[in-house]
């Protein structure tokens, strides 16, 4: 399986990926590559689904800037 970093490198978003926090990277990887739902990721981190959704959105916004 490709890592998110490999995929983003192919579409010139690697620099944006490096600006993500560790948590944002992990949430985006779990959601988009491993198919977990926000609720499942929230249980993993012990925080609310809304926070996961917000963190994922924040990470995607950072990637869109590049």
C-alpha positions as CSV (number, residue, x, y, z in Angstrom):
1,X,0.0,0.0,0.0
2,X,1.2,3.5,-0.8
3,X,1.8,5.9,2.0
4,X,0.1,9.2,1.9
5,X,3.5,10.9,1.6
6,X,4.2,8.8,-1.6
7,X,0.9,9.7,-3.1
8,X,1.2,13.4,-2.3
9,X,4.7,13.4,-3.7
10,X,3.4,12.2,-7.0
11,X,1.0,15.2,-7.2
12,X,3.4,17.8,-5.9
13,X,1.8,18.2,-2.4
14,X,4.7,16.8,-0.4
15,X,5.7,20.2,0.9
16,X,2.2,20.8,2.1
17,X,2.2,17.3,3.8
18,X,5.3,18.3,5.7
19,X,3.4,21.2,7.2
20,X,0.8,19.0,8.7
21,X,1.0,18.1,12.4
22,X,1.6,14.4,13.3
23,X,-2.0,14.1,14.3
24,X,-3.3,15.6,11.1
25,X,-1.2,13.3,9.0
26,X,-2.4,10.3,11.0
27,X,-6.1,11.3,10.8
28,X,-5.9,11.9,7.0
29,X,-4.1,8.6,6.5
30,X,-6.6,6.7,8.6
31,X,-9.5,8.3,6.9
32,X,-8.5,8.4,3.2
33,X,-6.1,5.4,2.9
34,X,-7.2,3.0,5.5
35,X,-11.0,3.7,5.2
36,X,-11.8,4.5,8.9
37,X,-14.7,6.7,9.7
38,X,-14.5,9.8,11.8
39,X,-16.3,8.1,14.7
40,X,-13.7,5.2,14.7
41,X,-10.8,7.6,14.6
42,X,-12.3,9.6,17.4
43,X,-12.5,6.5,19.6
44,X,-8.8,5.7,18.8
45,X,-7.8,9.2,20.0
46,X,-10.4,9.4,22.8
47,X,-11.8,12.7,21.5
48,X,-15.1,13.7,19.8
49,X,-16.0,13.0,16.2
50,X,-16.4,16.8,15.6
51,X,-12.8,17.4,16.6
52,X,-11.6,14.7,14.2
53,X,-13.7,16.2,11.4
54,X,-12.3,19.7,12.2
55,X,-8.7,18.4,12.3
56,X,-9.1,16.5,9.1
57,X,-10.5,19.6,7.4
58,X,-7.8,21.8,8.7
59,X,-5.2,19.4,7.3
60,X,-6.9,19.2,3.9
61,X,-7.0,23.0,3.8
62,X,-3.3,23.1,4.4
63,X,-2.7,20.7,1.5
64,X,-5.0,22.8,-0.8
65,X,-2.7,25.8,-0.3
66,X,0.0,24.0,-2.3
